[in-house]
Amino acid sequence: MQLLEHVESREYAGDSVTLHYTLRGTSSDSLAWTTLLASTATSYNGMLREKRPGMKPIWVDTVAGDGDWECTVRYCLPDKVESEVGTVRIQWSTKGGSQHVTQSISTIARYAPAGKTATDHKGAIGYNGENVEGVDLPAPVFNFQVTKRFASTGLPSLGTIYSLTAKVNAAQFSVTDTVTGQTITLNAGECLFEGAESGQAGEDGSMDYVYSFSASPNKTNFAVGDITVAAKKGWEYLWVEYADAEDSAAKRICKRPIGAHVEKVFETGNFAGLGL
């Protein structure tokens, strides 16, 4: 069989391009269809091939098993194309996070009037004589959405999805975008599943599931004042306990960290149930 592109092919219209072909050498529509899909690229200039290219007979001889077919293959931007079953797409963002911080990473300098010594609060921020007020700061966040097209016979259980919502990965979690090849891999404790919603449905009963996640890195051996925290998983909560302490150099009572407490605030779950 031959697949010949027309001279007037590659017709652009907005965010799409249509390629025109003639397929020669078969009277079988199923064989012509299979050959068309196998002989044309799945992507073109950053656009994706539509799931169902156009095809109609020009002439067919069923006795001789010969014929010509007029074919059109349209490529569109990824968000305009119905996904094939098994397609996984990832969208991500690192913008918009904030956090309230009561301890600095380190104290760069302390200044006091001449003849006085500034109090060493061991990194406590905003001590007002009674409490450590802290400060609101931009925070690094990693939010991402994963969209996967499932066959009608393989849709993940809604009960499983509901039960995993607001849970943290119990084991390493990894997902790959089947178009770009980009992979996100997060260690146990770093990924929070925020929930899912239904997406586009296909004529064949297939459906997009849209999953939302947030990531926070695990940390080990970091300082809170004079305290070393051995380990804190990404979605565990750390709070600092303060008490009055005497700064002998400044001859003043101040607040200093006396305890760093790591709390489990999210249950863990097996993300394999999401079908990713």
Order of alpha helices (4+ residues) and beta strands (2+ residues): beta-beta-beta-alpha-beta-beta-beta-beta-beta-beta-beta-beta-alpha-beta-beta-beta-beta-beta-beta-beta-beta-beta-beta
